Amino acid sequence: ASETAATETTAARSVFFPYSAGTISNILSQQDVVFNNLECWPVSQIENVKLDLYDGSDPSDLGLAIREELSNFIVLSTDTTRPILANFFTEFKGPSRDLNVLERQALRDAGEGGRAMVTIRTHLDPQTAYDSNAYTTIFTYAPNGLLNLYTVHAVKVKGNVYPCELRIIRHRSFAMLDSPDTFREGATWFRNARELMKEYRDSHIDRANKKEQTQQAVAVDEAVQAPPPMQHRASIIVAVPPLQPATRQGLRPPQ
């Protein structure tokens, strides 16, 4: 079936994704979305990227103040109803497309997803933001049935212009058309990765919201406990005539 898929969207919907994604109903996914709200990379000429499929979180899950502060790194589209904080991507290629293009798209997805997760982790705690763990994954599915899994790792580098490097590793490959066993193995990795990336999104959003609530509560407490500001009272000036020299007559008690 994969060899006869006419377009990438057809390949995504009719060949691989319906079987491998399972029935995970609580994961928000979007297809064919243009990422036109992200900060451009310093050395990149790629703008307004359009992805085949990505998973993200409901924008309303993350506090408005945090969304606005980190907007150009985690809010992917100017259509703010789209899922945010994308960290799971799937790229499909039909039979007429170059596999090198597929790999370049995976690298591009890795950059956007990895940067989004580094951004929210830095917001939470800059000291632990770069722990080398993979919080972003990308799958590519080629017309020959080869499923590749890439993971993204933020690594702190000393003496670099930027605080970290995003390192992309081709973690696993699965020949999905080889046998039922290899298909099940690839599909299992795909489903498990989707669920794990959702757990990472949820946990980071929850921590960010709690941090924001704590900061707001502290600000309120400080405002309540602060002493009242000094009141500027108007000065009353009374003109006092100069004292006259005392005389015996003036010191006599009144009659």
Salt bridges, closest charged atoms under 4 A:
GLU8 OE1 - LYS93 NZ 3.21
GLU8 OE2 - ARG97 NH1 2.46
ASP55 OD2 - ARG194 NE 2.77
GLU69 OE2 - HIS123 ND1 3.78
ASP79 OD2 - ARG82 NE 3.39
GLU91 OE2 - ARG108 NH2 2.94
GLU103 OE2 - ARG170 NH2 2.35
ASP109 OD1 - ARG108 NH2 3.11
GLU112 OE1 - ARG115 NH2 3.08
ASP131 OD2 - ARG121 NH2 3.11
GLU165 OE1 - ARG167 NH2 3.28
ASP181 OD1 - ARG184 NH2 2.57
GLU185 OE2 - ARG172 NH2 2.94
ASP202 OD2 - LYS198 NZ 2.60
ASP206 OD2 - LYS210 NZ 3.24
